[in-house]
Amino acid sequence: MKIGYARTSTVDQQAGLDAQLAELERLGCTKLFHEQVSSVAERAQLEAALDYLRDNDMLVITKLDRLARSVPHLLAIIERVRAKQASIEIGNLGTLDNTATGKLMTTVLGAIAAFEREMMLERQREGIAAAKAAGKYKGRAPTARAQADEVHRLVAEGVNKSEIARRLGMHRASVHRILAADPGWTPSASEL
C-alpha cells in the first residue's frame, strides 16, 4: 500500500499543500496524511503516517524537505520505516532502498535538502536585515513583557513562578526575566 505524507510550514501555503496532495494521488497513494506545521514543530500527522505503515508499505513524499528537517532526522525516520519492513519513495526520485547505493543517495539528498534550507534561512536573514535598515521591520511584539503587570500582581499574591508561567501561558524563564528587570525584586533563597 502507498501511504502519502504532505506538509507545508504555514496555513498560508494552501496551494503548495494542494499540489502535494494531487501529486501523491497521481503517484498512487491510497491513504494520505497531511499537515500545515513547521518542520521543527511536533508533527502529529507524520507520526500517524509512520505508525500506520505495515510490511511492504511505501511512505511516499513529493520532496525530501517535506519529510525531515536535517540529515540525522531523515536517517532516524528511514530507520523507523525500515524497522517496519516498509520503504520510502520520494516523488520522481524513486525508492530509498537499503543497499549501499540507496544509503548513499539518502545521505546526499538529505545533505542537499539541509543545504537548501540553510540557504533559505540565510536569504531570510538578509531580507530582515535589509528591512531593518530601511526601517520597515519591527520584529515580533514581546508577548511576555506585555504581561509584566499581571506577573507582578500574581507574585504579590504569593503565587510561585511555575504557576504564574502556567497561568499566563509563558515559560518560567520569561517570568524570571520580568521579575529580574524590576529593581525592587529580590529572589528568594530557593531561587538563588
C-alpha positions as CSV (number, residue, x, y, z in Angstrom):
1,M,0.0,0.0,0.0
2,K,1.2,3.5,-0.8
3,I,0.8,6.0,2.1
4,G,1.3,9.6,1.2
5,Y,2.6,12.4,3.5
6,A,2.3,16.1,2.6
7,R,3.4,19.1,4.7
8,T,3.6,22.8,4.4
9,S,5.1,25.1,7.0
10,T,2.1,27.5,7.3
11,V,-1.6,27.6,6.6
12,D,-0.8,30.4,4.1
13,Q,0.7,27.7,1.8
14,Q,-2.6,26.0,0.9
15,A,-1.8,25.9,-2.8
16,G,1.5,24.1,-2.0
17,L,-0.3,21.6,0.1
18,D,-3.0,21.0,-2.5
19,A,-0.2,20.5,-5.2
20,Q,1.5,17.9,-3.0
21,L,-1.8,16.0,-2.3
22,A,-2.6,15.9,-6.0
23,E,0.9,14.6,-6.8
24,L,0.6,11.9,-4.1
25,E,-2.7,10.8,-5.6
26,R,-1.1,10.7,-9.0
27,L,1.7,8.5,-7.6
28,G,-0.9,6.0,-6.5
29,C,-1.3,6.8,-2.7
30,T,-4.4,5.3,-1.3
31,K,-4.0,6.8,2.2
32,L,-3.0,10.4,2.7
33,F,-1.7,12.2,5.8
34,H,-1.1,15.9,5.7
35,E,-0.5,18.9,8.0
36,Q,0.5,22.5,8.0
37,V,3.2,22.9,10.6
38,S,6.8,23.9,10.8
39,S,9.4,21.2,10.3
40,V,10.6,21.8,13.9
41,A,7.2,21.6,15.5
42,E,5.5,18.4,16.6
43,R,4.1,16.7,13.6
44,A,1.2,14.5,14.6
45,Q,0.3,13.5,11.1
46,L,3.9,12.3,10.3
47,E,3.8,10.3,13.4
48,A,0.4,8.9,12.4
49,A,1.7,8.0,9.0
50,L,4.7,6.2,10.4
51,D,2.5,4.3,12.9
52,Y,0.2,3.3,10.0
53,L,2.9,1.7,8.0
54,R,2.9,-2.1,7.7
55,D,5.1,-4.7,5.9
56,N,5.7,-3.9,2.3
57,D,4.0,-0.5,2.6
58,M,5.6,2.5,1.0
59,L,5.7,6.0,2.5
60,V,5.5,8.5,-0.4
61,I,6.5,12.1,-0.2
62,T,6.8,14.6,-3.1
63,K,10.1,16.3,-1.9
64,L,12.6,15.3,0.8
65,D,12.4,18.6,2.7
66,R,8.7,17.9,3.4
67,L,9.7,14.8,5.4
68,A,12.8,15.7,7.5
69,R,14.5,18.8,8.9
70,S,18.0,17.5,8.9
71,V,20.1,14.6,7.7
72,P,20.1,12.9,11.2
73,H,16.3,13.4,11.4
74,L,16.0,11.9,7.9
75,L,18.1,8.9,8.8
76,A,16.1,8.3,12.0
77,I,12.8,8.4,10.0
78,I,14.3,6.0,7.5
79,E,15.3,3.6,10.2
80,R,11.8,3.7,11.7
81,V,10.3,2.9,8.2
82,R,12.8,0.1,7.6
83,A,12.1,-1.4,11.1
84,K,8.5,-1.8,9.9
85,Q,9.7,-3.6,6.7
86,A,8.4,-0.6,4.7
87,S,10.2,1.7,2.3
88,I,10.2,5.4,1.3
89,E,9.6,6.9,-2.2
90,I,10.5,10.5,-3.0
91,G,8.3,11.7,-5.9
92,N,10.1,11.1,-9.1
93,L,13.5,10.3,-7.5
94,G,12.4,6.8,-6.7
95,T,12.6,4.4,-3.7
96,L,15.2,4.8,-1.0
97,D,16.3,1.1,-0.6
98,N,18.6,-0.5,1.9
99,T,21.5,-1.0,-0.5
100,A,24.8,0.8,-0.2
101,T,23.8,3.0,-3.1
102,G,20.4,3.7,-1.5
103,K,22.1,4.7,1.7
104,L,24.5,7.0,-0.2
105,M,21.6,8.5,-2.1
106,T,19.7,9.1,1.2
107,T,22.7,10.9,2.8
108,V,23.4,13.0,-0.3
109,L,19.8,14.0,-0.8
110,G,19.5,14.8,2.9
111,A,22.6,17.0,2.8
112,I,21.2,18.8,-0.3
113,A,17.9,19.4,1.5
114,A,19.7,20.7,4.6
115,F,21.9,23.0,2.4
116,E,18.8,24.3,0.6
117,R,17.1,25.1,4.0
118,E,20.2,26.9,5.2
119,M,20.3,29.0,2.0
120,M,16.6,29.9,2.5
121,L,17.3,30.9,6.1
122,E,20.3,33.0,5.0
123,R,18.1,34.8,2.4
124,Q,15.5,35.3,5.1
125,R,18.1,36.9,7.5
126,E,19.4,39.1,4.7
127,G,15.9,40.2,3.9
128,I,15.2,41.0,7.5
129,A,18.5,43.0,7.8
130,A,17.6,45.0,4.7
131,A,14.1,45.7,6.1
132,K,15.5,46.8,9.4
133,A,18.0,49.1,7.6
134,A,15.1,50.6,5.7
135,G,13.1,51.0,9.0
136,K,10.4,48.7,7.8
137,Y,11.0,45.7,10.1
138,K,9.7,46.0,13.6
139,G,10.0,42.3,14.7
140,R,7.6,40.4,16.7
141,A,5.9,42.1,19.7
142,P,7.3,40.9,23.0
143,T,4.5,38.8,24.4
144,A,5.8,38.0,27.8
145,R,6.7,41.6,28.7
146,A,3.2,42.7,27.8
147,Q,2.0,40.7,30.8
148,A,4.5,42.1,33.3
149,D,1.8,43.8,35.4
150,E,0.0,40.5,35.7
151,V,3.2,38.7,36.7
152,H,3.9,41.3,39.4
153,R,0.3,41.1,40.7
154,L,0.5,37.3,40.9
155,V,3.9,37.5,42.7
156,A,2.3,39.9,45.2
157,E,-0.4,37.3,45.8
158,G,2.2,34.7,46.6
159,V,1.9,32.6,43.5
160,N,5.1,30.8,42.6
161,K,6.9,31.4,39.2
162,S,6.0,28.0,37.8
163,E,2.3,28.5,38.5
164,I,2.5,32.1,37.1
165,A,4.1,30.7,33.9
166,R,1.4,28.1,33.6
167,R,-1.5,30.5,34.2
168,L,-0.2,33.1,31.7
169,G,1.0,30.7,29.1
170,M,4.7,31.6,29.1
171,H,7.9,30.0,30.0
172,R,9.1,30.1,33.6
173,A,12.3,31.9,32.4
174,S,10.2,34.7,31.0
175,V,8.6,35.2,34.4
176,H,12.1,35.3,35.9
177,R,13.3,37.9,33.3
178,I,10.3,40.1,34.0
179,L,11.0,39.9,37.8
180,A,14.7,40.4,37.3
181,A,14.1,43.6,35.3
182,D,12.3,45.0,38.4
183,P,14.9,46.8,40.5
184,G,12.8,46.2,43.7
185,W,12.6,42.4,43.2
186,T,14.8,40.2,45.3
187,P,14.9,36.5,44.6
188,S,14.0,34.1,47.4
189,A,16.7,31.8,48.8
190,S,15.2,28.9,46.8
191,E,15.7,30.9,43.5
192,L,19.4,31.5,44.1
